[in-house]
Amino acid sequence: MIKPILAQYIPLAHMIAQTIGDDCEVVLHDLENPQQSVVYIVNNRVTGRQVGQSFDHLVPQVILSKKLDHDIVTNYYFHTADGRLIKSSTALLKDFGGKVVGALCINIDTTKISQQIEWLQSLMPGSEENAAPAEVSQEELTHVSEIVTDLIDKIIGNKDMARLRREEKLELIRFMDQRGIFLLKGAVDQVGSRMGISRVTVYSYIDEVRGKK
């Protein structure tokens, strides 16, 4: 069941998808449940996402993005498994206490428009501008750290680390690594503290799930 704080965004999801068209997918995430964060999708044929799946690009391309401004990142890109380029924008959703509890993601399949743009560009000279990345304030860094810390807490949950088998601990590390948790400075120490293992052991687990052992 979708929480009321998130269910209120369902009409907005449909409005966005219907306005942009069939090549637009809108995904609603419940970040209180990271392992099964996807709770609602409109036009899931764009990426093939399913309710009950987890997030993919949220941490590296949104939460840790230098473009994050007022909990919104617009116009970042990723490729689907079949090679299609997806243009995406994400808004982090807060509860009434100001805590990030969800995310609304807009994914647009750029295949058709890219083909048209490539044809137009072939008729005229192009130009590129390299803009310097925006400076990130300490306040924004703290906010990002709080979001990732909360994700770590939700992923680990109330599991009794003393009772977890080594394979189960590795699976937790694999899940967090695949979703970019360890890209945040200090995440290794946070995970080690929550799991009751040393930072050396965390790094060893990371190497193992990445196939370095």
Disulfide bonds with the S-S distance in Angstrom:
none
